[in-house]
Amino acid sequence: MIYFAQVGYLLLILLIPLMFIAYWLMRRIRKKRIARFGDPELVDRLTPDVPRRKGWMKLTLISLALLFFAVGMSRPQLGAILKEKEIKGAEIMVVLDVSNSMLAQDYSPNRLERAKLAISKLVDGLKGDRIGLIIFAGESFVQLPITSDYVSAKIFLNSITTGSVPVQGTAMGEAIRTAIRSFTSESEHSRAIILITDGENHEDDPVAAARDAVEMGARVFCIGVGSPEGKPIPMDGDLLKDKDGNIVVTRLDEQTLREVAAAGDGLYVRAGNTEFGLNPVIDEIRTLQDKEFQSVVFEEYDEQYMYFFAIALFFLLLEFFLSDTRNRRKLFGGSGRTVAVLAALLVLSPAVLSAQSDRSEVRAGNRDFKKGQYREAEIEYKRALLKDSASVTARYNLGNALYKASSYNEAELYFKGLGDTLKNLSRSKASDYFHNSGNLALQQKKYQEAVEAFKESLRLEPDNFETKSNLAYAQKMLKNQQNQQQNQQNQNQNNQNQDQQDQNQDQDQNKDQNQDRNNDQNQDQNQQDQQQNQDQPQISPQAAQQMLQAIEDKEKQTQDKVRKAKALQQKSKEKEKNW
């Protein structure tokens, strides 16, 4: 199927019938003027070299050239069809540290931006692999689920900052476990986790998490970002300081990363300024058993305009050689001038076409969206994002198309963070955005988020009846959800209380039984003690004092251990690390 990217240029074809009408009128006027000076038959005899029908032939050739020129300018394309393919590759989960320590300037401009650039190049080189993205600091989040959509991967990679995770720290173990849970069930033997961090771990046990990853069929590769001597952390025009007022110096912990890589059956590479370290990791991943995935992809359009331009130039050359003798002598006179002008247009047209923005793809996506062809619209919007990854219109429209296609989780990824930008562009568009965001949250049963989104939409357009209705529905669903949660909590509490009562009754019964048993045992024991006291000598006061001192020392050691354990537990709860 042929697709025209710049369909407006086809209007040039309407000039062709006008050209024939104008030429017919010109010849008619010319005959009338000749008739004023003499007999037209006599004039024909006096000018035998003037062609009679060649003019119509020349005009036909020029018209054909204009026809193919207009078609070429409209950019005919082939391809861009949805197709389910068998894709071979591995599932790669990139786990990126976004703590404040990644702002250190060991690299230009800093650790985080250098890592993002390397990941972007990694995505460009992937073929058939699936990729996901997890960001972490004190907590970890799935920024992009496992996908073969490399466009989305690059879009969400660009939006990552150190503020993407609210809790600071470096919980590598939790991040690795989040990555383990994010793999699909199809990739049991083709899983790889690429951990990119400075290795300053103060939260948990990443080595144990790496062992768990191996048990789940994944290998853990570590890329160390930073320098062993360390660098300070620029923050708000100053250097980051700890709670005691000392300047924080963040250092690369290579020992921990080597242990994690060894436990994860992977490889450790220290990132350099020129070679970040992903290439040897990818080479190692290639040794994994390839897995075939079913994936719906789209094929890029192939430009066909150059063939139509070539045909147009062919007809122009024919027209030129059919010109009369006078025009052949003057290459740039008469029809030769026409050839030169159109030839210049043919030469310049590729530059004009390449300068076209992504608006044509967005308009094409809008047409498909209006027809209800949401998957086709998704393709067009993603093609627009390939040309301009920062296009707010393409991202917003793509989110709407994915919502209509019931791909709610993916739609949420594209919707994130557009509110402030749309507010600056148009209050109406911003209101629609928050309205659609509320509908998306309703589908995901995130009723609190839906209520907030609808309220924000009404702040921009207070008279929108549909938004008011949706807000009322969301508030009702939120209340029902809260009531259900409260009822569940009450039921759980009642169950716990009942269990406690049953347990207390059992304990009372056991206590009575134990008391009777103890009384019997005490009587027997007293009898035995009396017999032993008669048979054995009495303990001296000095030995009794030594035994009492030993008991007190043992009790003191036990109390010291308890205090230390409590101190460690309290320290783990305090989030003093802000990098």
C-alpha positions in Angstrom: 0.0 0.0 0.0 1.4 3.4 -1.0 1.3 6.1 1.6 1.7 9.8 0.8 3.5 11.7 3.6 3.0 15.2 2.0 -0.3 14.7 0.2 -0.8 18.5 -0.3 1.6 18.6 -3.2 -0.8 16.5 -5.2 -2.8 19.6 -5.7 -0.2 20.6 -8.3 -1.8 18.1 -10.6 -4.8 20.5 -10.9 -2.6 22.8 -12.9 -2.4 20.3 -15.8 -5.9 20.9 -17.2 -5.5 24.6 -16.7 -2.3 24.5 -18.7 -4.1 22.8 -21.6 -7.0 25.4 -21.5 -4.5 28.3 -21.4 -2.5 26.9 -24.3 -5.7 26.4 -26.4 -6.8 30.0 -25.7 -3.3 31.2 -26.6 -3.4 29.4 -30.0 -6.9 30.7 -30.7 -5.9 34.3 -29.9 -2.8 33.9 -32.1 -4.9 32.7 -35.0 -7.1 35.7 -34.7 -4.2 38.1 -34.7 -2.7 36.4 -37.8 -6.1 36.7 -39.6 -5.9 40.5 -39.1 -2.7 40.7 -41.2 -3.6 38.4 -44.0 -4.8 35.0 -45.2 -3.9 32.3 -42.6 -3.1 29.8 -45.4 -0.7 32.2 -47.0 1.0 32.8 -43.6 1.4 29.0 -43.2 3.1 28.8 -46.6 5.5 31.7 -45.7 6.5 29.9 -42.4 6.9 26.3 -43.3 9.5 25.6 -40.4 7.1 26.5 -37.6 5.7 23.3 -36.1 1.9 22.9 -36.1 1.3 20.0 -33.7 4.6 19.9 -31.8 3.3 22.4 -29.3 0.6 20.1 -28.1 3.2 17.3 -27.8 5.6 19.5 -25.9 2.8 20.5 -23.5 1.8 16.9 -23.0 5.4 16.0 -22.0 5.6 19.0 -19.6 2.3 18.0 -18.1 3.6 14.4 -17.6 6.7 15.8 -16.0 4.6 18.0 -13.7 2.4 15.0 -12.8 5.4 12.8 -11.7 7.0 15.8 -10.0 3.9 16.4 -7.9 3.7 12.8 -7.0 7.4 12.8 -6.0 6.9 15.9 -3.9 4.1 14.2 -2.0 6.6 11.6 -0.8 5.1 8.2 -1.7 6.2 5.6 0.7 5.8 1.8 1.2 5.9 -0.2 4.4 4.9 0.6 8.0 2.6 -2.3 8.5 1.9 -4.2 11.7 3.5 -7.6 11.6 4.1 -10.3 14.2 7.6 -11.5 14.0 9.7 -14.2 15.6 12.5 -12.2 17.3 15.6 -13.9 18.7 17.4 -12.4 21.6 17.9 -12.0 25.3 16.0 -10.0 27.9 18.2 -7.3 29.3 17.2 -5.3 32.4 19.3 -2.2 32.9 19.4 -1.2 36.5 20.6 2.4 36.8 21.7 4.2 40.0 20.1 7.6 40.3 21.3 8.6 43.8 22.9 12.0 44.3 26.3 10.4 44.2 25.8 10.0 40.5 26.1 13.7 40.1 29.9 13.5 40.9 31.9 14.8 37.9 34.4 11.9 37.4 33.1 12.0 33.8 31.8 14.8 31.6 29.3 16.2 32.5 28.7 13.8 35.4 28.3 10.1 36.2 24.6 9.9 35.5 24.6 11.7 32.1 27.5 9.7 30.9 25.7 6.5 31.9 22.5 7.6 30.1 24.5 8.3 26.9 26.1 4.8 27.1 22.7 3.2 27.6 21.3 5.2 24.6 24.1 3.8 22.4 23.4 0.3 23.7 19.8 0.6 22.7 20.8 1.8 19.2 22.9 -1.4 18.8 20.3 -3.9 20.0 18.7 -6.2 17.4 16.0 -8.6 18.5 16.7 -8.3 22.2 14.2 -7.0 24.7 15.2 -4.3 27.1 13.8 -2.9 30.4 14.9 -0.1 32.7 14.9 0.1 36.5 16.1 3.2 38.4 17.0 3.0 42.1 18.4 5.0 45.0 17.1 4.2 48.5 14.2 2.5 46.6 13.8 1.0 43.2 11.2 1.5 40.5 10.5 0.0 37.1 10.9 2.9 34.7 10.2 0.8 31.6 8.9 -2.8 31.5 10.6 -5.4 29.3 9.9 -4.3 25.7 11.2 -4.5 22.2 10.1 -0.9 21.6 13.5 0.8 21.5 11.9 4.2 20.9 10.1 4.2 24.2 13.3 3.1 25.9 15.2 6.1 24.7 12.3 8.5 25.5 12.1 7.4 29.1 15.9 7.3 29.5 16.1 11.0 28.6 13.6 11.9 31.4 15.7 10.3 34.2 17.2 12.6 36.9 18.4 12.1 40.5 15.0 13.4 41.6 13.2 10.4 39.9 13.4 8.4 43.1 12.3 10.3 46.2 14.3 8.3 48.8 18.1 8.7 48.6 20.6 6.0 49.3 21.9 3.0 47.3 19.8 -0.1 47.8 21.5 -2.4 45.2 20.0 -5.6 46.6 16.4 -4.3 46.3 17.1 -3.1 42.8 18.4 -6.5 41.7 15.4 -8.3 43.2 13.1 -5.8 41.4 14.9 -6.7 38.2 14.3 -10.4 38.9 10.6 -9.9 39.3 10.4 -7.9 36.0 11.5 -10.6 33.6 8.8 -12.4 31.6 8.2 -16.1 31.9 9.4 -16.6 28.3 13.1 -16.0 29.0 14.2 -18.6 31.5 17.7 -19.0 30.1 18.2 -15.6 28.4 18.2 -13.1 31.2 20.8 -10.5 32.0 20.9 -7.7 34.6 23.3 -4.8 33.9 23.9 -2.9 37.2 25.3 0.6 36.6 26.3 2.2 39.9 29.2 3.6 42.0 28.8 0.7 44.4 28.4 2.6 47.6 25.9 0.3 49.2 24.6 1.1 52.6 21.2 -0.5 52.6 21.1 -4.2 52.1 23.0 -7.3 50.8 23.5 -7.1 47.0 25.6 -10.3 47.0 22.8 -12.4 48.3 20.4 -10.8 45.8 22.9 -11.7 43.0 22.8 -15.3 44.1 19.0 -15.2 44.0 19.2 -13.9 40.4 21.4 -16.8 39.3 18.8 -19.2 40.8 16.1 -17.5 38.7 18.2 -18.0 35.5 19.6 -14.4 35.3 23.3 -13.3 35.2 24.3 -10.0 36.9 26.8 -7.8 35.2 28.2 -4.8 37.0 29.6 -1.5 35.6 31.4 0.6 38.1 31.0 4.3 37.7 33.4 6.6 39.4 36.9 6.7 40.8 38.5 5.1 43.8 39.9 8.4 45.1 36.4 9.9 45.0 34.8 13.2 44.0 32.6 15.7 45.8 28.9 16.0 44.8 27.8 19.3 43.3 24.3 20.2 44.7 22.4 23.5 44.3 25.5 25.5 43.5 27.4 24.1 46.4 29.0 20.8 47.5 26.8 18.2 49.3 27.6 17.9 53.0 26.7 15.3 55.5 24.7 15.8 58.8 28.0 16.9 60.5 28.7 19.6 58.0 31.6 17.7 56.2 31.9 17.7 52.4 30.8 14.3 51.1 33.3 12.5 48.9 31.8 9.6 46.9 34.1 6.8 46.0 33.8 3.8 43.7 33.5 0.6 45.7 35.0 -1.9 43.3 35.3 -4.7 45.8 31.5 -4.8 46.4 30.8 -4.8 42.7 33.3 -7.5 42.0 31.6 -9.7 44.7 28.2 -9.0 43.2 29.3 -9.9 39.7 31.0 -13.0 40.9 27.9 -14.1 42.9 25.8 -13.3 39.9 27.9 -15.4 37.5 28.6 -12.2 35.5 31.3 -9.7 34.7 32.6 -6.6 36.4 33.8 -3.7 34.2 35.0 -0.3 35.3 33.6 2.5 33.2 36.1 4.7 31.3 35.7 8.1 29.7 35.9 6.7 26.2 34.7 3.1 26.5 32.0 3.0 29.2 32.2 -0.8 29.5 29.0 -1.9 27.9 30.6 -3.5 24.8 32.4 -6.3 26.7 29.2 -6.9 28.7 27.1 -7.1 25.6 29.6 -9.5 24.0 29.3 -11.7 27.1 25.5 -11.5 26.9 25.6 -12.7 23.3 26.8 -16.1 24.6 23.5 -16.6 26.3 21.0 -18.9 24.7 18.9 -16.9 22.3 15.2 -17.1 23.0 12.5 -16.6 20.3 9.9 -14.0 21.2 6.5 -13.2 19.6 6.6 -9.5 19.0 4.3 -7.1 17.2 6.5 -4.6 15.4 6.2 -2.1 12.6 8.3 -1.8 9.5 9.7 1.6 8.6 8.4 3.3 5.4 10.7 3.2 2.3 10.8 6.5 0.4 9.9 6.2 -3.2 10.0 9.9 -4.3 13.3 9.6 -6.2 11.8 7.3 -8.8 9.1 9.7 -9.7 11.6 12.5 -9.9 13.6 10.5 -12.3 10.6 9.9 -14.5 9.7 13.6 -14.4 13.3 14.5 -15.5 13.0 12.0 -18.4 9.9 13.7 -19.8 11.5 17.1 -19.4 14.5 16.0 -21.5 12.2 14.6 -24.1 10.4 18.0 -24.2 13.7 19.8 -24.6 14.8 17.7 -27.6 11.5 18.2 -29.3 11.9 21.9 -29.3 12.5 23.9 -32.5 15.9 24.7 -33.9 16.0 28.2 -32.3 15.5 26.8 -28.9 18.1 24.1 -29.4 20.7 26.8 -30.0 19.8 28.6 -26.8 20.1 26.0 -24.1 18.7 28.3 -21.4 16.2 30.1 -23.6 12.6 29.2 -24.3 11.8 25.7 -23.1 15.4 25.3 -22.1 14.8 27.8 -19.3 11.8 25.7 -18.2 14.0 22.6 -18.1 16.6 24.4 -16.0 14.1 25.7 -13.5 12.4 22.3 -13.0 15.7 20.5 -12.9 16.8 22.9 -10.1 13.6 22.1 -8.3 14.3 18.3 -8.7 17.8 18.8 -7.2 16.5 20.9 -4.3 13.4 18.8 -3.5 15.2 16.1 -1.4 16.5 18.9 0.8 13.1 20.3 1.1 11.6 16.9 1.9 14.3 16.1 4.5 13.5 19.4 6.2 9.9 18.4 6.9 9.1 18.1 10.6 7.4 15.3 12.3 4.0 17.0 11.8 3.1 14.8 8.9 3.4 11.7 11.0 1.3 13.3 13.8 -1.4 14.3 11.3 -1.4 10.8 9.8 -1.7 9.4 13.3 -4.6 11.7 14.0 -6.4 10.5 10.9 -6.0 6.9 12.0 -7.1 7.8 15.5 -10.3 9.4 14.2 -11.0 6.2 12.2 -10.6 4.1 15.3 -7.4 2.5 14.0 -5.5 2.9 17.2 -2.7 0.5 16.5 -2.0 2.2 13.2 -2.1 5.6 15.0 0.4 4.3 17.5 2.8 3.5 14.7 2.5 7.0 13.3 3.1 8.7 16.6 6.1 6.5 17.3 7.5 7.5 13.9 7.1 11.1 14.9 8.9 10.5 18.1 11.8 8.9 16.2 12.2 12.2 14.5 11.7 14.3 17.6 11.8 12.5 20.9 10.8 15.7 22.7 7.5 16.2 20.8 4.8 16.8 23.4 2.0 16.4 20.9 3.3 13.1 19.7 3.7 11.8 23.3 0.3 13.0 24.4 -1.5 11.6 21.3 0.4 8.3 21.6 -0.7 8.0 25.2 -4.3 8.5 24.1 -4.0 5.9 21.3 -2.6 3.4 23.8 -5.4 4.1 26.2 -7.9 3.5 23.5 -6.1 0.2 22.6 -6.4 -0.8 26.3 -2.6 -0.7 26.9 -3.1 1.2 30.1 0.3 0.6 31.7 2.2 1.7 28.6 -0.1 4.7 28.2 0.7 5.8 31.7 4.4 5.8 30.8 3.9 8.3 27.9 1.4 10.4 29.9 3.8 11.1 32.8 5.1 14.6 33.3 3.2 16.3 30.5 0.8 18.4 32.7 3.1 21.4 33.4 4.2 21.6 29.7 0.6 21.5 28.4 -0.4 24.2 31.0 2.1 26.6 29.4 0.7 25.8 25.9 -3.1 25.8 26.4 -5.4 25.6 29.4 -7.9 23.7 27.2 -5.3 21.0 26.2 -4.1 20.8 29.8 -7.6 20.3 31.0 -8.1 17.5 28.5 -4.8 15.9 29.5 -5.8 15.8 33.2 -9.3 14.5 32.2 -7.7 11.7 30.2 -5.3 11.0 33.0 -8.2 10.6 35.4 -9.9 8.1 33.0 -6.6 6.2 32.8 -6.3 6.0 36.6 -9.9 4.8 36.8 -9.1 1.9 34.5 -6.1 1.0 36.7 -8.3 1.3 39.8 -6.1 4.1 41.1 -9.1 6.0 42.4 -7.1 8.5 44.5 -5.0 9.5 41.5 -8.2 9.7 39.4 -9.8 12.1 41.9 -6.8 14.4 41.9 -6.6 14.4 38.1 -10.2 15.3 37.6 -9.9 18.1 40.2 -7.0 19.5 38.4 -8.9 19.4 35.1 -11.8 21.3 36.7 -9.5 23.9 38.0 -8.6 24.7 34.4 -12.1 24.3 33.0 -14.7 24.5 35.8 -17.8 24.1 33.6 -16.9 20.7 32.0 -19.9 18.5 32.9 -18.3 15.2 31.8 -15.3 15.9 34.1 -17.7 16.6 37.0 -19.5 13.4 36.4 -16.3 11.4 36.3 -15.1 13.1 39.4 -18.2 12.1 41.3 -17.9 8.5 40.1 -14.2 8.4 41.1 -15.0 9.8 44.5 -17.7 7.1 45.0 -15.3 4.3 43.9 -12.6 5.7 46.2 -15.0 5.7 49.2 -16.1 2.2 48.4 -12.4 1.1 48.1 -11.6 2.8 51.5 -14.6 1.1 53.1 -13.6 -2.3 51.8 -10.1 -1.7 53.1 -11.4 -0.7 56.5 -13.8 -3.6 56.6 -10.9 -5.9 55.7 -8.7 -4.4 58.5 -11.5 -4.8 61.0 -12.1 -8.3 60.0 -8.4 -9.0 60.3 -8.3 -7.4 63.7 -11.3 -9.4 64.8 -9.6 -12.6 63.6 -6.4 -11.6 65.4 -8.4 -10.9 68.6 -10.2 -14.2 68.4 -6.9 -16.0 67.8 -5.4 -14.2 70.8 -8.3 -15.2 73.0 -8.1 -18.8 71.8 -4.4 -18.7 72.4 -4.9 -17.3 75.9 -7.4 -20.0 76.8 -4.9 -22.6 75.6 -2.2 -21.0 77.6 -4.4 -21.0 80.7 -5.2 -24.6 80.3 -1.5 -25.4 79.7 -0.6 -23.3 82.7 -2.9 -25.2 85.0 -1.6 -28.5 83.7 2.0 -27.4 84.1 1.3 -26.1 87.6 0.0 -29.5 88.7 2.9 -31.2 87.0 5.4 -28.8 88.6 3.9 -29.4 92.0 4.4 -33.2 91.6 7.9 -32.6 90.3 8.8 -30.3 93.1 7.8 -32.9 95.7 9.9 -35.5 94.0 12.7 -33.1 93.7 12.6 -32.1 97.3 12.8 -35.7 98.3 15.8 -36.2 96.0 17.5 -33.1 97.3 17.1 -34.2 100.8 18.6 -37.6 100.0 21.5 -35.9 98.1 22.2 -33.4 100.9 22.6 -36.4 103.2 25.0 -38.1 100.8 27.0 -35.0 99.5 29.1 -32.4 101.3 27.9 -28.8 101.5 29.3 -26.0 99.0 31.7 -23.6 100.7 30.8 -19.8 100.8 33.8 -19.0 98.6 32.7 -21.3 95.8 29.1 -20.0 95.9 30.5 -16.4 95.5 32.5 -17.4 92.4 29.4 -19.1 90.9 27.3 -16.0 91.5 30.0 -13.7 89.9 30.1 -16.0 86.8 26.3 -15.7 86.4 26.4 -11.9 86.7 29.2 -11.7 84.0 27.2 -13.9 81.6 24.1 -11.7 82.2 26.2 -8.6 81.5 27.5 -10.0 78.2 24.0 -10.9 77.1 22.7 -7.4 77.8 25.6 -5.8 75.9 24.7 -8.0 72.8 21.1 -6.9 73.1 22.0 -3.2 73.2 24.3 -3.5 70.2 21.6 -5.3 68.2 19.1 -2.6 69.1 21.6 0.1 68.1 22.2 -1.6 64.7 18.5 -1.9 64.1 17.9 1.7 64.9 20.7 2.8 62.7 19.3 0.8 59.8 16.0 2.7 60.1 17.7 6.1 60.0 18.1 7.5 56.5 21.2 9.6 57.2 22.8 8.8 53.8 21.7 11.5 51.3 23.9 10.3 48.4 
